[in-house]
Amino acid sequence: MCRQVFGFRLAMIALAAPAALLHAAPGLGARLVGAAVVVTFMVSYVLFRDWERFGPLLLRHPSLLAADTLFGSFLLISAGPDTTLAYVSVCTPLLSGLVYSWRGAAFFASLQSLILLLVHATLKADRHAPVAEALLLPGLCVIAGAMGSTLRNLMLRFGAATQALTTVQARLAAAEAVSAERARLAREMHDSVAKTLYGVALAADGLAATASSGTPDPDRIRQQAELVSRSARRAAAESRELLTDLRRQQPDPPGGGTTTVWQELADAAGDFTDRTGLRVTFPDLDPHRLPPVPAPLARHLLSIATEALENAHRHARATHVEVRAALHGDLLRLTIHDDGRGLPPGTTLERLRDAGHFGLLGMVERAAQMGARIRIGRGGHERGTEVRVEFLVSSLPPQSPVAPERRHDAAQ
């Protein structure tokens, strides 16, 4: 706003300078008026052009504005109060109100009003000018000073309100980030450490039952003890991986890095079959005809798939799980269907959360994190449970090829 004031002053001085020079007395008077034109014009131009650099100097030294006012008075005396220089004189109280608050506005409004009254009394002494004409410009100076001070206070209050709003928004963002991190940590612990520890507990129960039998089998006890040991080491490894992920300094680069999630999914399903005995098949799955998936999305897909497999084993009493992945136009779809007993009637996320079951809730949250749509239910099957995850291939990074034929040719 101060810059705009100086821009207006610059235009008014340029318009009034010829009249001031023409009315100046020859000799010393013309030189004084010319010097005043140059000084006031250059000061206005410099502050208009580079206010960020020279504005703080004006803020620290109000005497500079007072000197500028005195130089402007030379022009006003030479050109007369009826020229555009009168508007320049009104700008001074406005500027002082913006820069120096009400004290500066009062001082410079009084100074400029006094100068205007003296000039008017000197130049129009031979004419009987109305009192209203003599007090018009001084009154405008007082009004301009009050306006400048008021605008300053309004802008400061607006700045304080904006800063308070920014602080509140930052706190809300921090709270949301903490909440999101807690939810992510809960999902990671549920999908890794909690499941492994549950397996350790089952293996330990089996070991205790075998050891407490009337005729304990040493070979079976050894196998069950090795299973407990392997499961405990696996839980420790998963805990280290989770801590490493939490301690990671740099996040995954956006769109950077892809992984063969389909092969990892097949390997995870093979390990799951070896551990539980539940048969998992992949009918018509051709990894070469499916697009590579970025690493963050791949982790979510693997977690959703492994959670669906664990639910089929632990809750559905299934004998077979079928995993399909296909590309339908621009839509990539992953489905996991088991032949178990299905979800109980009236199952909702709220009821599962209240009952302490967070597996399906974690799947829904992961799908939301990756921008995918998830459906959990019977689907088009007569029995069992189907988990379907769908997301657009166009949302993948541009460097990931999406044309199935091109990928197939490259793989060949």
PEKAWO-V634481 format. One line per field, one symbol per residue. phi: phi as a letter, one per 40 degrees, with the letter a starting at -180 (. if undefined). burial: # if it has 16 or more other ideal C-beta (glycine too) atoms within 10 Angstrom, else .. Layout:
phi: ???
burial: ???
This chain:
phi: .cccccccddccccccddccccccccgccccccccccccccccccccccbcccccdccccbccccccccccccdccccchcccccccccccccccccccbgccccccccccccccccccccccbccbccdcccccccdcccccccccccccccccccccccccccccccccccccccccccccccccccccbccccccccccccccccccccccbccdcccccccccccccccccccccccccccccccbccccgcgbaccccccccccccccccbgccbbbcfcbdccbccbddcccccccccccccccccccbcfcbabbbbbabbgbbcbbbbbbcccgcccgcbcccccccgbbccccccccccccgbbbbbicgcbcagbbbbbbacccccdccccbcccccccccc
burial: .#..##.###.##..##.##..##.....#.###.##.###.###.##..#......#...#..#..##.###########.#.################.#.######.###.##..##..#..........#..##.###.###.##..#...............................#..###########.##..##.##..#.............#..##..##.##..#...#...............##.##.###.##..##....#.#.#....#.######.##################.##.#..#####.#....#.#######.##..............######.###.##.#.#.#.......######.#.#..#.....#....#.....
